[in-house]
Amino acid sequence: MIRVRNRSVLLIAALGALGGCASTPPEADPVVQKLSDLDSRLLRIERVLANQSLLDLSQRIEASQNEVRILRGQLEELQHNATRTQDQQRDMYGDLDRRLASVEGGAAAGAALGAAPTSSLPVPQGDDRANYQAAFDLLKDGKYTEAAAAFKEFLVKFPGSGLSDNAQYWLGEAHYVTKQYPDALRAFRTVLEKYPDSRKTPDALLKIGYCNYELKNWGEARTALDQVVKQYADTTAARLASQRLAKMESEGR
């Protein structure tokens, strides 16, 4: 009986010892701990990089917005300058057309015919734009013979210029205003033949009708004027062509 009790005591003591061992936490694995530390550090680095990327992106966006504002301002300035230049050119051409129309009555043509022609460019050392402007100034000043010579020389010296179509047209005007209708007719026809896409094409075709009218080529005049009305409707050239056609109708031409 005593032996049984002793065995029970020993069993209880052993179970107590085992229970105590089970309640003690196991020692942490150093490899797992190291990986956990590295993971924490990576998370902190990623957060820093994310914040820095957002800052850089914000700065780039702000810089781009500033560039857009600057470019928009430059564009508005260019548009303003272009509009002002177009207005100046329109006023200049309008004034010249009015002056040429008044001269076509014959008051100034006789004096212009007596002027001595020139055989060289108005600006011998200048480029095409400088010489075109100089020839155009001669035309504005009523020096029609000198202007015609200057435009002819321009077309010889600068055949590939972007101003050649205008020069060819104003050469025709210089001849027309001095009543040299055959020469004017040839000049205006050259505009159509060499520069069919020029903005001067409607006006050149109108003046072909006018020249034929003055030369009493009634059929050719009507053909050219009708073409202006049909091909270039709602333009000043079409309006003037309609007026000349009405005049021919009233005259029985």
C-alpha atoms as one frame of an Amber mdcrd trajectory, in Angstrom:
protein
   0.000   0.000   0.000   2.836   2.328   0.888   4.511   1.536  -2.467   1.365
   2.498  -4.379   1.191   5.797  -2.592   4.833   6.525  -3.342   4.302   5.769
  -7.007   1.314   8.124  -7.080   3.344  10.888  -5.545   6.120  10.368  -8.056
   3.625  10.365 -10.943   2.027  13.574  -9.743   5.439  15.196  -9.378   6.419
  14.118 -12.884   3.212  15.490 -14.371   3.779  18.759 -12.551   7.254  19.004
 -13.990   5.968  18.328 -17.486   3.271  20.946 -17.059   5.853  23.513 -16.043
   7.945  22.770 -19.101   4.932  23.133 -21.406   4.112  26.616 -20.081   7.626
  28.004 -20.902   7.681  29.645 -24.412  10.158  28.224 -26.909  13.201  30.329
 -27.797  12.686  32.481 -31.047  14.347  31.296 -34.276  17.117  33.846 -35.149
  16.585  33.376 -38.920  12.890  34.183 -38.641  13.688  37.196 -36.480  16.214
  38.455 -39.052  13.705  38.109 -41.904  11.104  39.976 -39.878  13.545  42.848
 -39.261  14.435  43.028 -42.961  10.765  43.075 -43.920  10.121  45.973 -41.536
  13.051  47.925 -42.948  11.859  47.327 -46.525   8.401  48.616 -45.639   9.908
  51.798 -44.176  12.087  52.314 -47.282   9.108  51.773 -49.603   7.084  54.375
 -47.707   9.939  56.897 -47.992  10.350  56.235 -51.714   6.614  56.533 -52.282
   6.529  59.905 -50.544   9.572  61.089 -52.536   8.004  59.939 -55.827   4.827
  61.854 -55.062   6.877  64.949 -54.273   8.874  64.634 -57.505   5.673  64.093
 -59.503   4.074  67.144 -57.935   7.118  69.261 -58.766   7.152  68.036 -62.379
   3.453  68.793 -62.770   3.944  72.304 -61.415   6.907  72.882 -63.753   4.865
  71.642 -66.728   1.998  73.942 -65.811   4.397  76.888 -65.696   5.759  75.967
 -69.132   2.215  75.721 -70.514   1.381  79.175 -69.148   4.524  80.631 -70.727
   3.834  78.964 -74.084   0.214  80.120 -74.006   1.367  83.677 -73.428   3.829
  83.460 -76.313   1.126  82.004 -78.567  -1.280  84.807 -77.714   1.434  87.355
 -78.477   2.178  85.715 -81.847  -1.524  85.630 -82.698  -1.843  89.303 -81.823
   1.170  90.201 -83.964  -0.125  88.110 -86.872  -3.536  89.776 -86.692  -1.946
  93.207 -86.577   0.264  92.381 -89.580  -2.713  91.094 -91.556  -4.661  94.258
 -90.755  -1.743  96.416 -91.875  -1.362  94.479 -95.124  -5.100  94.618 -95.788
  -5.130  98.378 -95.224  -2.068  98.817 -97.427  -3.480  96.751-100.288  -6.883
  98.377 -99.932  -5.342 101.833-100.133  -3.294 100.831-103.160  -6.324  99.360
-104.923  -8.255 102.581-104.346  -5.390 104.661-105.691  -5.004 102.424-108.725
  -8.733 102.592-109.380  -8.605 106.388-109.379  -5.619 106.391-111.723  -7.386
 104.055-114.140  -9.522 107.026-115.114  -6.455 108.372-116.907  -5.518 111.376
-114.811  -2.156 110.056-113.653  -1.447 107.563-116.407   0.046 110.073-118.810
   2.556 111.329-116.277   3.521 107.778-115.370   4.236 106.924-118.999   6.828
 109.674-119.156   8.925 108.274-116.317  12.279 106.734-117.133  12.440 102.971
-116.563  15.032 101.345-114.379  17.023  98.258-115.312  18.213  97.062-111.898
  16.769  95.955-108.610  15.644  98.752-106.276  17.852  97.222-103.550  20.808
  95.689-105.461  22.333  93.965-102.418  19.028  93.116-100.759  17.121  89.850
-100.548  13.834  89.027-102.254  11.662  90.544 -99.526  13.558  93.840 -99.493
  13.368  94.155-103.276   9.707  93.187-103.403   8.853  95.824-100.818  10.899
  98.444-102.683   9.097  97.653-105.961   5.758  97.741-104.176   6.621 101.129
-102.675   7.302 102.457-106.183   3.842 101.284-107.187   2.251 102.955-104.159
   4.073 106.194-104.969   2.587 106.243-108.472   5.904 105.450-110.192   4.277
 102.790-112.326   6.909 102.432-115.036   9.708 102.101-112.472   7.568  99.673
-110.499   6.946  97.530-113.584  10.675  97.413-114.328  11.451  96.556-110.696
   8.909  93.719-110.610  10.262  92.328-113.896  13.796  92.366-112.525  12.568
  90.776-109.306  11.010  87.871-111.218  14.287  87.322-113.077  16.532  87.480
-110.009  14.234  85.630-107.573  12.237  83.101-109.632  11.740  80.764-106.677
  10.652  83.385-104.159   7.436  82.927-102.237   6.565  86.463-103.338   6.814
  85.720-107.062   3.062  85.318-107.543   2.407  88.696-105.923   5.173  90.314
-107.978   3.693  88.886-111.178   0.246  90.199-110.278   1.444  93.715-109.417
   3.447  93.785-112.640   0.126  93.333-114.417  -1.431  96.116-112.343   1.445
  98.475-113.193   0.782  97.851-116.898  -2.988  98.034-116.526  -3.037 101.377
-114.737  -0.923 102.909-117.519  -3.337 101.468-120.113  -0.804  99.001-121.506
  -3.546  96.405-121.766  -1.777  93.758-123.919   1.194  93.711-121.500  -1.155
  93.643-118.531  -3.132  90.775-120.067   0.037  88.710-120.522   1.115  89.379
-116.938  -2.254  88.371-115.472  -2.410  85.228-117.595   1.027  84.267-116.291
  -0.354  84.396-112.751  -2.947  81.764-113.679  -0.461  79.620-115.590   2.464
  79.654-113.137   0.699  80.207-109.816  -2.756  78.575-110.050  -2.976  78.181
-106.261  -2.048  81.782-105.492  -4.396  83.981-103.493  -4.045  86.449-106.357
  -5.702  84.063-108.824  -9.262  85.476-108.464  -8.007  89.054-108.897  -5.824
  88.084-111.864  -8.782  86.393-113.565 -10.911  89.479-112.903  -8.279  91.719
-114.484  -8.081  89.392-117.488 -11.758  90.159-117.979 -11.083  93.879-117.548
  -8.190  93.853-120.040 -10.265  92.041-122.640 -13.052  94.550-122.058 -10.676
  97.444-122.737  -9.356  95.623-125.819 -12.976  95.097-126.954 -12.631  91.323
-126.831 -16.193  91.041-125.547 -16.499  87.264-125.666 -13.228  86.641-123.820
 -14.077  89.343-121.309 -17.453  87.761-120.541 -15.916  84.283-120.265 -13.332
  85.423-117.718 -15.828  87.432-115.681 -18.357  84.583-115.632 -15.597  82.265
-114.419 -14.792  84.606-111.537 -18.439  84.709-110.457 -18.819  80.916-110.581
 -15.488  79.841-109.090 -14.974  82.564-106.486 -18.457  83.374-105.240 -18.805
  85.639-102.189 -15.499  87.390-102.869 -14.723  90.984-103.777 -13.497  89.783
-107.177 -16.842  88.069-107.836 -18.757  91.210-106.846 -16.671  93.376-109.184
 -17.031  90.820-111.976 -20.819  90.901-111.571 -20.781  94.689-111.777 -18.735
  94.640-114.984 -21.022  91.984-116.484 -24.029  94.163-115.652 -22.299  97.095
-117.338 -21.640  94.999-120.438 -25.275  93.922-120.455 -26.449  97.522-120.311
 -24.058  98.403-123.136 -25.267  95.505-125.256 -21.856  93.816-125.252
